[in-house]
Amino acid sequence: MGYRSNKSKSSVPSFQDLVNQDLKTGDFRPVYLLAGDDALRIEGVVEKIRKDAVGDAGSAFNFHKLHGDQIEVGRIIQQATALPMMGKVQLIWVKNADACLGKQESQQAISNYISKPFKETILVLSTSKADKRTKWVKECVANKFFFDFSPPEGEALVQWVVKAASRENLDLGRAEAETLCDLVGSDLLGLKNEISKLALLSEQKGTKLSTAELSRIIMDQAELQGFDITNDLEPGKARHVLKTWFRLAEWGKSAYEISPLMLSRIRKGALLSSCRQQGMPDKQIAALTGSSPWGFRFLDPMIKGLGTQGIRRAMCTSLHCDKKLKSSPLNPDIIIEKTIMELCRKDKSGRR
């Protein structure tokens, strides 16, 4: 590995910088902090590094995929300072790295390693958010190990969807792409999965899906996988929401995915409810918020179930859940389940 750190102060590099520099040249850094919600591109970068640096033959011994909520920092450093087996370099990927870095001593330990990384190791730390006030993150920024993996937004996100659909031989129009973005959000992995399903349906049909068919299928898929986690939010209906959560978990959705999804849906519902109370029509609300009025029908059950005051309290509860996932030693699944029970809790009067 011939990479040399440069501690000059400049803007934080992004995914595209990583592609143009490291992935193109194969000159990999000893440490990467990939921070942001763009899980699809993070996985793609790790896979590219694995193939180029370790290779398929060496992956069995020298590629280690760890989870921050299941491992201690000491174990990560122990593996990072071990010599690779029958190879020149090992790759360690720690997903949700911030989950094991809540304590001061843990942050100090990883900071010490980052300042003097092991030359035979490529350590990739990925997290949805990185607090730039902490010493270990500052160390990553200073050494050019920090990369911003925030997903594209607005027009850039719509164009990404159109291009991703084209690669699947799916003729997805701009209107359908916008609807898909409105309903699924900026989760590129989720968007890719929906595009793959649409492409498969088109292939099975044997003919191009019409605009009407695409719109209907997109709405149905988004309703099934996204909005149903908040559709039943209502006092006394915890059992229904928990059932939805268990089903999503079986499909591979993690607490770290569901928590921001719930928070986002509740925030959108609170905004929609507030605007409607002020007498604003849905079309005007959609124009002002950059949303699609199609998506509002998925928020209506939650707004009706929680009520005006309930949805405000639900925002606080879901925000607290998001924070606990980053700091609490509890199992993430337990935190989600307790949050759902709190969101659907009845008071003495039988209302939120």
N, C-alpha and C positions, 0 to 999 in steps of 0.2 A: 504494500500500500504506500503510494508515494505522496499522499495528501499532506499538505502543510497548512496549519491554521493561520488565519490572518485576522487579527483582532481590531481591524479598522472599524469604525462606527459607520454603518450605513443602514438602509432600510432592510427589514427582515425579508429574506428571499422567499419565494413561493414555489409551488409545485412545478411551474414551468421553468424556473431557474434550476431546479434540481434535475429536470429532464435535459436541459441544454448543457449542463455542466457534468455532473457525476455520471448520470446514466448513459450519456453519449460517449464519454471518455473512458469510463470504467475506473476512474480514479476515485475510489470511495473513501469517505471520511471514517474515522474510528467511532464516531458517535453521531447519531441523528436524533433530533427531537422533532417529530412530525405532529404539529398541534393544529387541530381543527376537526370539523365534523365530516370532512370529505373521506369517509371510510373506504370508498371504492378505490380512489386514487392512492390512498395509503397502502392498501393491500397490493395494488399494482406495482408500486415502487418497491415494496419489500420482496415481491416475487421476482422482479427484475434483478435486484441485488443478489437474491438467492441463486438465480440461474447463472449470473455472470461471475460472482465472487466464489460461490461454493460449488455450484454445479449439481446436476441431478444425482451423480454418483456419490458425492460427498455429503448430500443433505441428510442422509440417515444418521450420520455421526456429528455433523457440524452445523446443523440448523436447529435452533432451539426456540420454540414459540411458548412464551410465558404469559401469565395474566397477572396484572398488578393487584387484583383483589384476591389472589390465591397464593401469593408468594411474598416473602420478605426481601427487603433490599439486600441484606447480607447474602442471601442465596443467589441473587442476581450478580452481585459483584464477585462472588466465589466462582460462578460459571464464566464470567467475563475475563477473569484473570487465569483461567485454566488454558492449557495449550490445546489447539485443535487436534483431532485424531486423524491421522493419515491425510493431512491436508495443510495448506499454508494459512488458512484463515477460517474462523467460525463466525456465524451470523446468529445474533440473539435478538429476537423481537419481543418486546414487553408491551402488550396491549393494555390500555387503561393504566398507564404507568403511574399516573397521579394518585391512584387508589392506595399505593403502598408508600407514598411520599408525604403523608399527612403530618408525621412527627418530625421534630427538629433534627433529631439524631439521624433519621433516615435521609433527610435532605442533605445534611452535612456529608454523610457517607457517599451519596451519589455525586455530590459536588466535588468531593476529593477525587473520585474516579474520573470524572469528566475533565478535570484539570490535568490528569496524567493517565490517559486511557491506554489500555493494553494494545500493542501494535498488531497482535495476531487476531484481534476481535473487532467486529463491526457490531456495535450496540445500537439498536433502533428502539427508541422510546416513543410510543404514540399515545396521544391523549386528546380528548375533545377540547380541553381548555388548558392553557399553561399560564400560571401567574408569574408575570415578568418581574414581580417584586421579590420573588424568592431567589436565593443565591444560586441554586442549581440551574434554574432557567437563565439567569443572568450569565452564568458560565457558558451555557450553550450558545446564547446570543453572541457573546464576546468571541467565541471560537468559531463562529460561522457554522454551528451545528443545528441551529434552529430554522425550521421551515414552516411557513404558514400554509395550512391545508384547509382553509375555509372554502366551502363549496361555492361555485359561481352563483350569481344572483341575477334577477331580472332578465334582461335580453340575453345575456351570456348563458344563463341556465336554459332558456328556451332553445337557443341555437345548439346547445350541447345535446338536448333531447332529440332534436331533428337529425343531427349527425349520427347519434347513437342508433336511432331507428333506421337510418339509411344503411348503416353497417350490417344491420340484421335483415336487409332487403325489405324493409317495411316503409311504405310511403305514408309517413305521418305528417299531416298538414300543420301549419302554424297554430290554428285554433285548437286542434287536438293536443298539440304539445303544450300549449298554455294551460289547458284544462288539466293535463297530467301533472304539470308543475304545481298548480293551485291545490290539487288534492293530495298529492304525495309529498310535496315540499321539496327541499333542496337536497334530500338524501339521494346521492347519485346511485348508491347500491340499490336502494328501493326503486328508483326510476328505471335502472337497468333491468331489474327483475320484471317489472311491469311491461317494459318494451319486449323482453324475451317472450313473455306470455302472449302478447299481441301477435308477435311474429309467428309463434307456433300455431295460434288459432288461424292466422291467415294461410299458413302452409297446409293445415288440415282441411281447410275449406277448399283449397285449390284455386281460389280466385282472390283478387284484391278486395280487402274489406272496404265497404263504403264509408263515407264520412259519418253517416248516422250510426253505423255499426261500431265504428271505432269509438265514437263519443259514448255510446251506451256501455260498451265493454269497459272503457276507462273508468266511467263513473261507478260501475258495479264492482270492479276490482279495488278501487280506492275505498269504497264503502266497506268492503269485506276486511281489508287489511289495515285500514287506518282509523276511520272514524268510529268503528264499533267499540273501541276501547273507551270512548267517552259518551257514546249514544245513550247508555243506560245509567249515567251518573245521576242518581236521584236517591233521596233518603229511603232507606229500607231495601235497596236493590243491590247491595254489595255482592250477593251471591252471583248475580248475573254478570257483573263486571269482572269478578274474580274468574268466572268460567271463561270469559273472553281472554283474560290475561293468560290463563293456563294454556289455552289453545294457541295463542301467539307465541308463548314460550316453547311449545312443542314444535312450532314451525321455525324455531331458531332465533326468535326475537329476544334480545337481552333486556335486562332492567335499564341499562344505560341507553337503550334505544327508545323504550316505552316511556320513561320519565320525561324527556324533553318533548316527546310527541303529545303526552297528556297536557303538559304545561302550555305548549303551543296552541292546542285545540281550545283549552280553557281561556287563554288570552284572547284568541280570535272571537270566541263566543261572548266574552265580556265586552269586547269592543263593539261587536255587532248589536248586542243588547242595549248598550249605552246609546249608540247612534239611533237605533230605532225609537228609543224613549224620547229622543229629541225631535222625532218626527221625520227623520231622513228616510227616503225610499231606498230599497236595496240596491238599485242601479247606481245611485249617487254614492252610497257607501262603498260599493265595489270599485267605482272610479277613484275615489279618494284614497282607498287603502291598497289599491293595486291588486285586488282579489277578483275572483270570479263569482258572480251571483249564483252560478250553478252549485258552488261549494257550500253556500249558506244553508241549503236544505239538510246538510249533514250536521250542522251545528244546532238546528232548531230543537231536536229532542233533548239535548243537553241543557239548552237555555230554558226550555219549558220545565224540565225535571228539577233543576236547581233553583230557579227563580233568580231575581235580581240580586238579592243579598247573598244567596247561596253561592252564586257564581263568583262573587267577589271574595268570599271566604275560601272558595276552592282554589283561587289563584294563589293565595298565601300557602295553603296546604301543599299544592303541587310544587311550588317554589321551594318550600322547606324540604320536600322529598328530593328534589334535584341537588340541593346542598348536602343532604345527609349521605347521598350516594358517593359524594366526593370525600367525606370525612369520617363517616361512621364505620366502626368495625363489624357491624351487623352484615349478614348475608344480603346482597343487593335484592334478591327475590323477596326476602322478608320485608325489606323496606317498602317495596312496591305494594305488597299485599296489605301492609298496615296502612299505607296511604290510601288505598282504595277503600278500605273499611272506614277510614276517617272521612273521606269524601262523601260516603253514603250513610254517614251516621245520622241518627234521628235525635232531636232534642226532646225535652219532656212534652212539648206541644205536638210532637210528631212531624215537625218541619225543621229544615236546616236553620 
